[in-house]
C-alpha cells in the first residue's frame, strides 16, 4: 500500500487529494481517518481541528480501474496539516478491516479562508431580487444655491464681546496674588510640620533574600515540566541529545507532565536517537500502563522496539515478545488487537 498527498490545482489552496495505490482495497463503503503522530490526535474534518477521538470520514470516491483511489479533502482538513509533522492514514472498509500507512507531506497550499466543513464549498444564502433594496438617491444642489449659502455679509454676523483693557489687567494681577499666597503657604507648612524630624531616621536598606540565607520560592514542578519543552523547541539548540537530557531532568508524575515529555521522546526517536527508543515504544505499547493522554499504537511500538535492538538487543526483544503475546491473547475478543496483530505480521 502506498499513499501520497497532492494539491488540487483546479480548486486552489486548501484543497487536496490522498492518493492510494498498490493495495487491495477493503469492502465498500470506505472511510478514512488521519492521526497526527506527535500527539495521537485525529483530524475532525472541520476548521482544521484535531481531537482525541478517532473519527472516520466518509470516502465518496471509488477506486478506479487503474488501482488508484483519490480521496478529496477540503480546507476543513488541509488547513490543519503541517509539513513538519508525520501522519498515519487509516483506510477502513465496511467489514471493519483497517489498512494503515505512514504519510509525510512535503508541500501544502493553504486557503486564506477556512471552510465550515470538509466539502470545501461555501454555503452562501441566495438572495431574491425582491430582497435587494435600491441605493438611496442623493440630491445634488445647484452650484448657485451653494454659493448663496456661503456668501452672507460679514457685517450681519454678531461678533463676541472682547474684554476691556482694564479687566485684563485686573485678572492678571489677581493670578499673581493667588500664586504668591500658594508659595507662602507651602513654606509655612514645610517649616512648621512636626513630622520633619522623623525624616532624619534613616531606614536601613532591605537585605536580599539570597544573602540573608533565605531560600527564594521556586516555580512549581508542573510549571517547569510544561515550560521546559516549549522553551526547548523555541531555543537554538534543538537536537536529539539535548531532548534526551531534558527528559532526564523533568518530573513525570501527572498526565500533563507526561504529555510534554512524550513530545521530547517523539522528537528524539524520529530523529534517530537510539537511547530513547525503548521509552518511546513503551508509551505506545498497549501491554504497558498508559502514558499521559497518548493513545496506544501497537505497530508503532513494535517498530520502535525493532529499531532499539541495535543498542539494546535483549531488552528490545523481550519487549517485542511481551507485546506480541498481549496481542495474541486479546485478539480473539478485541478487534483492535486483531487488526494490530495482522498489521505487524503483514
Secondary structure, DSSP 8 states (H G I E B T S, - for coil): -EEEEEE-TTT-TT-EEEEEESS---SSS-EEEEEETTTTEEE-SSTT-EESS---EE--S---TTS-EEEEE-HHHHTT--TTSEEEEEEE-TTS-EEEEEEE-------SS--SSTT---------GGG-----------HHHHHHHT---GGGS-------HHHHHHHHHHHHHHHHHHHHHHHHHHHH-GGGGGGGS-------TTTTT-------HHHHHHHHHHHHHHSS---HHHHHHHHHHS---SHHHHHHHHHHHHHHHHTT-GGGHHHHHHHH-TTS---TT----HHHHHHHHHHHTTT-HHHHHHHHHHHHHHHHHHHTT-HHHHHHHHHHH-
